[in-house]
Amino acid sequence: MDIYESQKGYFQRAYQTGEHGWPVTGPSAFVVRFLKKFQSEKQSARLLDIGCGEGRHSGLFANAGYEAVGLDYQALALARAARFFEGDRSRLHFVRGDVFHLPFVPVSFDVLIDYGCLHHVRRRDTQAYLKSVVPLLNPGGYFLLSCFSEHFKHHPDEVRTRDWLVHDGHYDRFFRRDSFKHIFGKDFEILEIEEEREDLYAFYHVLMRKNTATVSPA
Ligand SMILES: C[S@@+](CC[C@H](N)C(=O)[O-])C[C@H]1O[C@@H](n2cnc3c(N)ncnc32)[C@H](O)[C@@H]1O
C-alpha cells in the first residue's frame, strides 16, 4: 500500500481513539508569542492552519479576532476541533482538504501555520508541498512551522541511518537547524528557529516571513 494511504489510516485511528502523541488543546508557546507580537502589527488578518488537527491554533487566532481557517484531511479531526472550540464560530472555518490540493486562491492569507504536517511529507515530495502552500501566502506574510528535530527519538534506543523513517504505518522526517534555509530560503526570510526538547521529544519551531519581491532566475 502507498505510504500516504496507510498514513491516512494512521491519522484516522489517532482521532478515533483520541490517544495520540500531540497536544489536543492548548497552543504552543511559540505560536502564542508570535500572536502577541502580531496583534500589535495587524488588527485584521486571515490565517490558514494546515493539518489543523483538533484546531488548537486556528481556534487561538479566531479568538484573537482574526479570520481563521483550519484545514485537515481527517473529518474526525475537524469534528473534534469544532467540538473543542469555545468562542465565536463566525470567524473560524474548518475545511476538509489535502495539503497537496489546497482549495484556496493564491495570495489570500496573511499567516500560515503548519504544526506537524510537513514532517509527514516524504522528502521527495517537498517541492510539491512548497508549490501547493507557498503561493497562498501574501508577500510579507508569516509562516509558522513546527517539525521533528533530528534529536527526536521515539524510544531511547532508536538509531536512524537517514533523516526519515516509516513506522506504525506512517512517515516521519527529521530536520536539522539548517534544513529550513535549504527548503524555504528561496521564498522566505527565516526570522527565528527554536528547538524545544523534553526527554526524547525534540521539535523545531520556525518563524519565517515571505519575501516581498521574488528574485527572477538569471
Ligand atoms: C501531528 S498532527 C498535528 C495537528 C495540529 N496541527 C496540532 O498541532 O495539534 C498532523 C495533522 O496533519 C494532518 N495531515 C497529515 N497529512 C495531511 C495531508 N496530506 N493533508 C491534510 N492534512 C494532513 C493529520 O490529519 C493531522 O491532523
The ligand as an SDF file (V2000), in Angstrom:
LIG
                    3D

 27 29  0  0  0  0  0  0  0  0999 V2000
    0.7730   15.6950   14.1630 C   0  0  0  0  0  0  0  0  0  0  0  0
   -0.8660   16.1730   13.7510 S   0  0  0  0  0  0  0  0  0  0  0  0
   -0.8460   17.8740   14.2920 C   0  0  0  0  0  0  0  0  0  0  0  0
   -2.2200   18.5040   14.4400 C   0  0  0  0  0  0  0  0  0  0  0  0
   -2.2430   20.0040   14.7640 C   0  0  0  0  0  0  0  0  0  0  0  0
   -1.5680   20.7980   13.7700 N   0  0  0  0  0  0  0  0  0  0  0  0
   -1.6700   20.3010   16.1390 C   0  0  0  0  0  0  0  0  0  0  0  0
   -0.5770   20.8780   16.2090 O   0  0  0  0  0  0  0  0  0  0  0  0
   -2.3140   19.9620   17.1110 O   0  0  0  0  0  0  0  0  0  0  0  0
   -0.7390   16.3240   11.9600 C   0  0  0  0  0  0  0  0  0  0  0  0
   -2.0520   16.6380   11.2910 C   0  0  0  0  0  0  0  0  0  0  0  0
   -1.8230   16.7810    9.8810 O   0  0  0  0  0  0  0  0  0  0  0  0
   -2.9020   16.1640    9.1870 C   0  0  0  0  0  0  0  0  0  0  0  0
   -2.4050   15.7880    7.8620 N   0  0  0  0  0  0  0  0  0  0  0  0
   -1.4070   14.9190    7.5700 C   0  0  0  0  0  0  0  0  0  0  0  0
   -1.2350   14.8190    6.2480 N   0  0  0  0  0  0  0  0  0  0  0  0
   -2.1510   15.6480    5.6780 C   0  0  0  0  0  0  0  0  0  0  0  0
   -2.4690   15.9780    4.3360 C   0  0  0  0  0  0  0  0  0  0  0  0
   -1.8360   15.4120    3.3100 N   0  0  0  0  0  0  0  0  0  0  0  0
   -3.4470   16.8920    4.1130 N   0  0  0  0  0  0  0  0  0  0  0  0
   -4.1110   17.4580    5.1670 C   0  0  0  0  0  0  0  0  0  0  0  0
   -3.8600   17.1660    6.4440 N   0  0  0  0  0  0  0  0  0  0  0  0
   -2.8870   16.2860    6.7060 C   0  0  0  0  0  0  0  0  0  0  0  0
   -3.3010   14.9810   10.0520 C   0  0  0  0  0  0  0  0  0  0  0  0
   -4.6040   14.5320    9.8130 O   0  0  0  0  0  0  0  0  0  0  0  0
   -3.1070   15.5720   11.4540 C   0  0  0  0  0  0  0  0  0  0  0  0
   -4.2970   16.1590   11.9160 O   0  0  0  0  0  0  0  0  0  0  0  0
  1  2  1  0
  2  3  1  0
  2 10  1  0
  3  4  1  0
  4  5  1  0
  5  6  1  0
  5  7  1  0
  7  8  2  0
  7  9  1  0
 10 11  1  0
 11 12  1  0
 11 26  1  0
 12 13  1  0
 13 14  1  0
 13 24  1  0
 14 15  1  0
 14 23  1  0
 15 16  2  0
 16 17  1  0
 17 18  1  0
 17 23  2  0
 18 19  1  0
 18 20  2  0
 20 21  1  0
 21 22  2  0
 22 23  1  0
 24 25  1  0
 24 26  1  0
 26 27  1  0
M  CHG  2   2   1   9  -1
M  END
$$$$
